[in-house]
């Protein structure tokens, strides 16, 4: 197995664990004075997951499916 593959599996497992943010459920802090901290966390989380998904797509997309 490629060492890069191990890092990707660790990243996916970490993102799955971080998806359940039980530590912000009862926090009333507002980020920027208007956004609850739990919502701000999920905004950042969604951006990180999107970047991870793009990396996975470019790294593992089969080359024979690309039309020129």
TIZA-417167 format. One record per residue: residue number from 1; x, y, z of N, C-alpha, C in turn. Coordinates in Angstrom, 3 decimals, padded with zeros to 6 digits. Last residue first. Layout:
! residues N
site fitor->NUM; n.px->X; n.py->Y; n.pz->Z; ca.px->X; ca.py->Y; ca.pz->Z; c.px->X; c.py->Y; c.pz->Z $
...
This chain:
! residues 68
site fitor->68; n.px->-009.986; n.py->013.289; n.pz->-024.004; ca.px->-009.170; ca.py->014.418; ca.pz->-024.466; c.px->-009.753; c.py->015.030; c.pz->-025.696 $
site fitor->67; n.px->-011.426; n.py->012.038; n.pz->-021.049; ca.px->-011.501; ca.py->012.204; ca.pz->-022.505; c.px->-010.688; c.py->013.421; c.pz->-022.908 $
site fitor->66; n.px->-010.722; n.py->009.777; n.pz->-018.563; ca.px->-010.533; ca.py->011.165; ca.pz->-018.984; c.px->-010.525; c.py->011.228; c.pz->-020.502 $
site fitor->65; n.px->-010.693; n.py->007.169; n.pz->-017.904; ca.px->-012.016; ca.py->007.800; ca.pz->-018.039; c.px->-011.921; c.py->009.242; c.pz->-018.514 $
site fitor->64; n.px->-008.111; n.py->006.375; n.pz->-017.472; ca.px->-008.745; ca.py->005.926; ca.pz->-018.714; c.px->-010.148; c.py->006.511; c.pz->-018.905 $
site fitor->63; n.px->-007.433; n.py->007.264; n.pz->-014.945; ca.px->-006.972; ca.py->008.042; ca.pz->-016.089; c.px->-007.647; c.py->007.615; c.pz->-017.382 $
site fitor->62; n.px->-009.632; n.py->007.411; n.pz->-012.201; ca.px->-009.008; ca.py->006.575; ca.pz->-013.235; c.px->-008.658; c.py->007.387; c.pz->-014.485 $
site fitor->61; n.px->-008.748; n.py->009.395; n.pz->-009.439; ca.px->-009.645; ca.py->009.264; ca.pz->-010.576; c.px->-008.953; c.py->008.433; c.pz->-011.659 $
site fitor->60; n.px->-007.039; n.py->009.862; n.pz->-007.274; ca.px->-007.483; ca.py->008.493; ca.pz->-007.522; c.px->-008.455; c.py->008.330; c.pz->-008.690 $
site fitor->59; n.px->-006.341; n.py->012.622; n.pz->-007.211; ca.px->-005.329; ca.py->011.592; ca.pz->-006.987; c.px->-005.787; c.py->010.222; c.pz->-007.489 $
site fitor->58; n.px->-008.679; n.py->014.078; n.pz->-007.604; ca.px->-007.568; ca.py->014.257; ca.pz->-008.530; c.px->-006.528; c.py->013.153; c.pz->-008.397 $
site fitor->57; n.px->-010.224; n.py->013.068; n.pz->-005.430; ca.px->-010.695; ca.py->012.957; ca.pz->-006.804; c.px->-009.540; c.py->013.085; c.pz->-007.790 $
site fitor->56; n.px->-008.704; n.py->013.778; n.pz->-003.179; ca.px->-008.979; ca.py->012.370; ca.pz->-003.478; c.px->-009.414; c.py->012.175; c.pz->-004.922 $
site fitor->55; n.px->-008.831; n.py->016.580; n.pz->-003.413; ca.px->-007.541; ca.py->015.885; ca.pz->-003.464; c.px->-007.747; c.py->014.417; c.pz->-003.810 $
site fitor->54; n.px->-011.603; n.py->016.926; n.pz->-003.083; ca.px->-010.952; ca.py->017.347; ca.pz->-004.329; c.px->-009.602; c.py->016.645; c.pz->-004.483 $
site fitor->53; n.px->-011.921; n.py->016.004; n.pz->-000.448; ca.px->-012.602; ca.py->015.317; ca.pz->-001.537; c.px->-011.978; c.py->015.673; c.pz->-002.886 $
site fitor->52; n.px->-010.432; n.py->017.923; n.pz->000.965; ca.px->-010.044; ca.py->016.514; ca.pz->001.008; c.px->-010.661; c.py->015.750; c.pz->-000.158 $
site fitor->51; n.px->-011.982; n.py->020.196; n.pz->000.433; ca.px->-010.590; ca.py->020.144; ca.pz->-000.025; c.px->-010.098; c.py->018.696; c.pz->-000.049 $
site fitor->50; n.px->-014.359; n.py->019.399; n.pz->001.736; ca.px->-014.353; ca.py->019.681; ca.pz->000.303; c.px->-012.945; c.py->019.609; c.pz->-000.262 $
site fitor->49; n.px->-013.501; n.py->019.244; n.pz->004.392; ca.px->-013.976; ca.py->018.035; ca.pz->003.722; c.px->-013.978; c.py->018.231; c.pz->002.208 $
site fitor->48; n.px->-012.913; n.py->021.973; n.pz->004.831; ca.px->-011.846; ca.py->020.962; ca.pz->004.938; c.px->-012.255; c.py->019.671; c.pz->004.223 $
site fitor->47; n.px->-015.484; n.py->023.071; n.pz->004.541; ca.px->-014.399; ca.py->023.502; ca.pz->003.650; c.px->-013.271; c.py->022.470; c.pz->003.657 $
site fitor->46; n.px->-016.822; n.py->021.820; n.pz->006.650; ca.px->-017.259; ca.py->021.586; ca.pz->005.270; c.px->-016.187; c.py->021.988; c.pz->004.269 $
site fitor->45; n.px->-015.447; n.py->022.931; n.pz->008.858; ca.px->-015.412; ca.py->021.489; ca.pz->008.616; c.px->-015.793; c.py->021.169; c.pz->007.171 $
site fitor->44; n.px->-016.254; n.py->025.594; n.pz->008.664; ca.px->-014.840; ca.py->025.245; ca.pz->008.493; c.px->-014.697; c.py->023.766; c.pz->008.179 $
site fitor->43; n.px->-019.001; n.py->025.153; n.pz->009.156; ca.px->-018.556; ca.py->025.863; ca.pz->007.945; c.px->-017.103; c.py->025.497; c.pz->007.652 $
site fitor->42; n.px->-018.966; n.py->023.955; n.pz->011.648; ca.px->-019.378; ca.py->023.165; ca.pz->010.496; c.px->-019.064; c.py->023.847; c.pz->009.177 $
site fitor->41; n.px->-018.116; n.py->026.123; n.pz->013.213; ca.px->-017.319; ca.py->024.897; ca.pz->013.164; c.px->-017.679; c.py->024.081; c.pz->011.927 $
site fitor->40; n.px->-020.290; n.py->027.814; n.pz->012.882; ca.px->-018.986; ca.py->028.220; ca.pz->012.355; c.px->-018.059; c.py->027.011; c.pz->012.236 $
site fitor->39; n.px->-022.183; n.py->026.327; n.pz->014.294; ca.px->-022.376; ca.py->026.567; ca.pz->012.867; c.px->-021.055; c.py->026.975; c.pz->012.217 $
site fitor->38; n.px->-021.075; n.py->026.457; n.pz->016.876; ca.px->-021.316; ca.py->025.160; ca.pz->016.239; c.px->-021.495; c.py->025.280; c.pz->014.735 $
site fitor->37; n.px->-021.091; n.py->029.196; n.pz->017.432; ca.px->-019.813; ca.py->028.510; ca.pz->017.273; c.px->-019.987; c.py->027.147; c.pz->016.608 $
site fitor->36; n.px->-023.417; n.py->031.238; n.pz->015.599; ca.px->-023.111; ca.py->030.316; ca.pz->016.696; c.px->-021.850; c.py->029.503; c.pz->016.398 $
site fitor->35; n.px->-022.785; n.py->034.469; n.pz->014.442; ca.px->-022.865; ca.py->033.056; ca.pz->014.062; c.px->-022.520; c.py->032.161; c.pz->015.252 $
site fitor->34; n.px->-022.495; n.py->037.079; n.pz->015.448; ca.px->-023.764; ca.py->036.691; ca.pz->014.839; c.px->-023.899; c.py->035.192; c.pz->014.562 $
site fitor->33; n.px->-020.004; n.py->037.830; n.pz->016.398; ca.px->-021.165; ca.py->038.466; ca.pz->016.985; c.px->-022.495; c.py->038.028; c.pz->016.415 $
site fitor->32; n.px->-017.960; n.py->036.310; n.pz->015.478; ca.px->-018.254; ca.py->037.545; ca.pz->014.766; c.px->-019.485; c.py->038.253; c.pz->015.278 $
site fitor->31; n.px->-019.553; n.py->033.663; n.pz->016.956; ca.px->-018.380; ca.py->034.032; ca.pz->016.168; c.px->-018.738; c.py->035.258; c.pz->015.349 $
site fitor->30; n.px->-020.854; n.py->033.434; n.pz->020.152; ca.px->-021.148; ca.py->033.838; ca.pz->018.778; c.px->-019.856; c.py->034.270; c.pz->018.089 $
site fitor->29; n.px->-021.426; n.py->030.894; n.pz->022.575; ca.px->-020.519; ca.py->031.879; ca.pz->021.985; c.px->-020.893; c.py->032.153; c.pz->020.534 $
site fitor->28; n.px->-022.810; n.py->028.979; n.pz->023.957; ca.px->-023.580; ca.py->030.101; ca.pz->023.416; c.px->-022.710; c.py->031.160; c.pz->022.745 $
site fitor->27; n.px->-022.662; n.py->025.518; n.pz->023.948; ca.px->-021.855; ca.py->026.735; ca.pz->023.957; c.px->-022.635; c.py->027.858; c.pz->023.272 $
site fitor->26; n.px->-023.697; n.py->023.022; n.pz->023.792; ca.px->-024.239; ca.py->023.910; ca.pz->024.812; c.px->-023.466; c.py->025.210; c.pz->024.941 $
site fitor->25; n.px->-022.338; n.py->021.798; n.pz->021.611; ca.px->-023.790; ca.py->021.763; ca.pz->021.702; c.px->-024.351; c.py->022.787; c.pz->022.680 $
site fitor->24; n.px->-019.641; n.py->021.483; n.pz->021.230; ca.px->-020.201; ca.py->022.819; ca.pz->021.002; c.px->-021.713; c.py->022.877; c.pz->021.204 $
site fitor->23; n.px->-018.977; n.py->018.811; n.pz->021.584; ca.px->-018.409; ca.py->019.775; ca.pz->022.528; c.px->-018.952; c.py->021.184; c.pz->022.327 $
site fitor->22; n.px->-019.892; n.py->017.229; n.pz->019.538; ca.px->-020.710; ca.py->017.292; ca.pz->020.755; c.px->-020.205; c.py->018.340; c.pz->021.739 $
site fitor->21; n.px->-019.601; n.py->017.026; n.pz->016.552; ca.px->-019.019; ca.py->018.040; ca.pz->017.451; c.px->-019.875; c.py->018.218; c.pz->018.703 $
site fitor->20; n.px->-018.936; n.py->014.789; n.pz->014.435; ca.px->-019.860; ca.py->014.846; ca.pz->015.566; c.px->-019.272; c.py->015.758; c.pz->016.642 $
site fitor->19; n.px->-016.761; n.py->014.996; n.pz->012.718; ca.px->-018.082; ca.py->015.428; ca.pz->012.257; c.px->-019.066; c.py->015.594; c.pz->013.409 $
site fitor->18; n.px->-014.458; n.py->013.873; n.pz->013.676; ca.px->-014.677; ca.py->015.302; ca.pz->013.944; c.px->-016.060; c.py->015.790; c.pz->013.512 $
site fitor->17; n.px->-014.650; n.py->011.263; n.pz->012.675; ca.px->-014.722; ca.py->011.494; ca.pz->014.120; c.px->-015.032; c.py->012.956; c.pz->014.443 $
site fitor->16; n.px->-014.350; n.py->011.788; n.pz->009.934; ca.px->-015.563; ca.py->011.128; ca.pz->010.432; c.px->-015.737; c.py->011.345; c.pz->011.935 $
site fitor->15; n.px->-011.800; n.py->012.889; n.pz->009.908; ca.px->-012.939; ca.py->013.725; ca.pz->009.539; c.px->-014.254; c.py->013.102; c.pz->009.997 $
site fitor->14; n.px->-010.308; n.py->010.601; n.pz->010.650; ca.px->-010.321; ca.py->011.799; ca.pz->011.493; c.px->-011.497; c.py->012.708; c.pz->011.189 $
site fitor->13; n.px->-010.792; n.py->008.964; n.pz->008.430; ca.px->-011.227; ca.py->008.528; ca.pz->009.762; c.px->-011.296; c.py->009.711; c.pz->010.725 $
site fitor->12; n.px->-009.563; n.py->010.548; n.pz->006.455; ca.px->-010.992; ca.py->010.238; ca.pz->006.369; c.px->-011.533; c.py->009.810; c.pz->007.734 $
site fitor->11; n.px->-006.914; n.py->010.524; n.pz->007.384; ca.px->-007.640; ca.py->011.798; ca.pz->007.259; c.px->-009.144; c.py->011.564; c.pz->007.212 $
site fitor->10; n.px->-006.310; n.py->007.796; n.pz->007.172; ca.px->-006.286; ca.py->008.450; ca.pz->008.490; c.px->-007.051; c.py->009.767; c.pz->008.469 $
site fitor->9; n.px->-006.504; n.py->007.515; n.pz->004.417; ca.px->-007.426; ca.py->006.769; ca.pz->005.278; c.px->-007.459; c.py->007.352; c.pz->006.688 $
site fitor->8; n.px->-004.377; n.py->009.212; n.pz->003.662; ca.px->-005.745; ca.py->009.528; ca.pz->003.238; c.px->-006.756; c.py->008.796; c.pz->004.121 $
site fitor->7; n.px->-002.195; n.py->007.860; n.pz->004.735; ca.px->-002.532; ca.py->009.206; ca.pz->005.228; c.px->-003.956; c.py->009.588; c.pz->004.855 $
site fitor->6; n.px->-002.268; n.py->005.540; n.pz->003.165; ca.px->-002.442; ca.py->005.443; ca.pz->004.620; c.px->-002.828; c.py->006.797; c.pz->005.208 $
site fitor->5; n.px->-001.744; n.py->006.582; n.pz->000.640; ca.px->-003.046; ca.py->005.962; ca.pz->000.908; c.px->-003.313; c.py->005.843; c.pz->002.405 $
site fitor->4; n.px->000.901; n.py->007.339; n.pz->000.860; ca.px->-000.107; ca.py->008.385; ca.pz->000.701; c.px->-001.495; c.py->007.832; c.pz->001.024 $
site fitor->3; n.px->002.228; n.py->004.864; n.pz->000.864; ca.px->002.159; ca.py->005.646; ca.pz->002.115; c.px->001.115; c.py->006.774; c.pz->002.053 $
site fitor->2; n.px->000.525; n.py->002.178; n.pz->-000.806; ca.px->001.230; ca.py->003.444; ca.pz->-000.919; c.px->001.136; c.py->004.227; c.pz->000.399 $
site fitor->1; n.px->000.846; n.py->-001.187; n.pz->000.000; ca.px->000.000; ca.py->000.000; ca.pz->000.000; c.px->000.889; c.py->001.247; c.pz->000.000 $
